[in-house]
Each structure stands twice: as structure tokens, then as C-alpha cells.
Amino acid sequence: MSQTILIESNEDLRKIFSINLNTFVGTDVIHRKNADDAIDLLKILPQISLIITEVKSGSEETALKLHHFIKNEGLSTSLIIMGECKQLAHEVICLKEPVSWEILIKQAAHALGVSLQDSLQKIRPDYIPVGVHYFYDIQKTPCDVYIRIKKGPHEFQFVKRIHSKDVFEKADIIKYEQQGLKEFYIAKDYVQYFTTFVTNNIVQKLEREDISLEDRILTTANAHEIVRENILAVGFEESTIELSHASINSMVKSVKNSPQVAQLLKFLFTNKISYAYQHCHMLALMCHYVLSKQSWYRPEHLETLSFVSFFADATLKSNIQMKMTSMRDLAESGLTDEEKRQVLTHAKDAVDILSTNPEANEYIKTVLLQSHGKLDGIGLEDNPGEDLHPLSKVFIVADAFVKVLLNPNLPSAKKDILELLSVRFTNPSYLKILKALEQKFD
Ligand SMILES: [Fe+2]
């Protein structure tokens, strides 16, 4: 690939020119601030094919200086000047201002001997959007990353924002978000490569012992979102299975070392954590509290219930759907018939989806199927019966507790929540679980 030096002080133009030169002319663009910087580079890389420059950079006669250097050194580097330069007008291409990128690439293609017609047809990569949160837990990417800029009413263009060798921090990504950016773009051919890279990085992070509890929760929350998106988009792939495995282990770890409930809730609410993960994490924690009071408790019970918490609402698409606890809720929800149907069958649907995850054992599938009090996984039972699996009962009560806790319109004191739940659950084993929750845990 040829190399081109671009000297353009306007940041937006610099990006637009660069991406288009790269895309349509197939040249690698190197930015330099002024003639001196460019000359320093030319001394090391005299094979640079083209220089595109402003007439002046500040008070420096950039175009003139570069022209003299090229001539004196006998270089074959072409020069394109953006703007009027009377002294050179007879021997160098000077583009009229304002310079459009279409004109610029035409001249650049000409200078580099590239047939623009060919490249326009050949090099028009498809870009795929990737949520900004995919960049939270990585410090570099394995490929270039773009943003999409609106060029006209129906036209967009892609501008390279992160180069494959750039190093960045989460704070840098948050800054993009604060400016309203929701998605970056990646060339179609690299998407699989990119998601595998992100997954591997998150798995490695979650498996580390030395990360803080806060970082662990935030990373697990991010992983939860990525897993949910992947399942809805393509089902379980190997990388998704691996990521969910690491996430569930990490969640179990943080649940066992959990701070007090009030403190944890404050953390979950003040950080950018989805309702889905707030619910999932608190649910695993409540299951842990209840289980720890049971004489029959064994560590694998917590693993089973954490697994179920992680995937319980995997097929639901909105927070409103996830908040439904009863048929009455559903009737008053304002959801469409299709959305209601998704809620009614989500326990069964989640089990169906898990059929392709070899880590989902029969216990997990049973509890998940019964997670709304129905043996067949269809419907929402207000007051579930004694015929359910003991672990399902723990899960159902913990789920009901967390849904009240996370609802700002309902009481948040434990005593009041338990009172509400004791009206709903009347069967003896459920009352026993509520009793366990009465015991001190925070
Ligand atoms: Fe559910």
C-alpha cells in the first residue's frame, strides 16, 4: 500500500480525508503537523508517494518548504496543495478551497496512478455496528474501529477512530458515550475476530483473583449484556458459553464476598448497570442468603441458582417484560400481545435456548422451567404450589423479593417486603423460606 502524508489542521477534515483516501485510493495516510515534521519523516521514509498539504501551517510556508525539500533531495514524492499558492501554481496541483474529499481523492488517485473507478467498485467495505460497551474491558482492539458520520440525508461515511495499535482506557470510551456515541463500527470481515478478542479478554479479566469487587461486578455486568445480545442474535456459540461460564463463576465469587445489601444496591444503582444485571446479581445474592440458612445446603446449589439467575430472562427484550411477576401485572402492563406472549413463555424459551449449552444440567433446566411457578414453564403463578423442586422454591421467593426491592414504587425495607410477600405466598415451604429471609443478613 502506498503512503501519503497529510497536513490538515482541521480535525474533522483530517479524518474525512484520511478515511476516504484510505478507502478509495488505497493509500495509508500519515498525519503530520507542519513541513518540519513531514521532512523529518521523509528523511526516514523517502519512498512516501504523496504529500497533501495546506498552503501554510500557522506562519510557516508549508507548501513552499516541502516543494523545495522534494526538489533539492530529488525525491519522486508528488505534492498536492489545498488552497491557492501563486508561486507554485504553474508546477504543482493547487486545489481551490473549500476542498471536497471527492476532488481530493480524484487528484490523489491521479497522482498515485490508481484507477479510481476500479477502487470505488472494489473497496467499499461493509461496516457492522458494535455497542460501545464492547470496549469497556479491553485496552486495544485487534482491528481498526470506525464511527459513522452523516454526510447527506441518505449518505453516511465511516471515519477511522481507533487504530488497531492504539491503546485506550475505559475513560476514553466513556467520553465517546458522553458525546452521545452508542456504537462503533467494524469492517464486516473482522467482526467475528473482534468479538472473540473481546470475549477472551473479559474471560481473562474475570478469572483474575486480583481485581476489586467493584470492577468484578462491573465487568460481570458487561459480560452479562454481551452474552444476552449474542444469544438473541446467534444463540450459543463456543465463545458465549465460555464467557457465561466465567461470568457465572465471577458472580458466585462476588456474591460470596458481597458487601451489605444497602451498599451493594447503591453501587448497582449509581453505576451504569442494566436492570437485567441488577436483577440477576441481587437474585443470586438473595438465593445465597436463603441457601446459607438451609441445613441441606451444598455449594453446588448456589452454582445452580446463579446459573439460573444468569439466564432466567435471557429471551426477554425489555425491562418492562422483566419486571412482570403476575398475570395481573401483565394485563395492566400495556405490552403488545406478542410481548405478553414472550413473557408468558420466557421460562420455557430460556430452557430451549440452553439446550445448546452443555453446561446446563438437568437441575438447572428444571429450576429454570419452574422459575415462575409453573411446571411446564408457561405462565406466571402468583402463589406456587408444593409440587415444585426445593431449589425452584428458593429461586421463586428470592426473585419475588428482588423484584420488590428494585421497584422504586414499592417498599424497600426488608420487613415491609417480607410482609408483602407473605400475603402472596401461602404454602408452607414458601413461608419457611420467607422466615429464613427474616434472619439477619445485613
Ligand atoms: Fe423470569
Residues whose N, C-alpha, C, O or C-beta is under 5 A from the ligand:
A	BS01	LIG	A312 D313
